[in-house]
């Protein structure tokens, strides 16, 4: 029985990415399809790695970060190391996002105060022109 394989069009369509993106991940050594002539043949392993790459990208990890995490899997006791480093990376990413969220909330509050100031300024300006 042969393992399920995918071509570039199938994976591109399934994950909503371009073939160029898949080739980029290949150039970055994140996936390694076999070749039959000019045709790239992606394995279940490539598909699984691609799913992790895209998930990591969605939550803000760099391509380099994802490569490091994926490569850990193949080291001796790599799954345990991958788990620990993955947990640490996710916790660090949450801290960064929490700080960004705090910064955004503070900026929104500041902008809201500026809006109030301008609105009050307009009301004051309108009132002083009607008194004259």
Secondary structure by P-SEA (a helix, b strand, c coil): cccccccaaaaaaaacccaaaaaaaaaaccbbbbbcccbbbbcaaaaaaaaaaaaaaaacccaaaaaaaaaaccccaaaaaaaaaaaaaaaaaaaaaaaaaaaaaaaaaaaaaaaaaaaaaaaaaaaaaaac
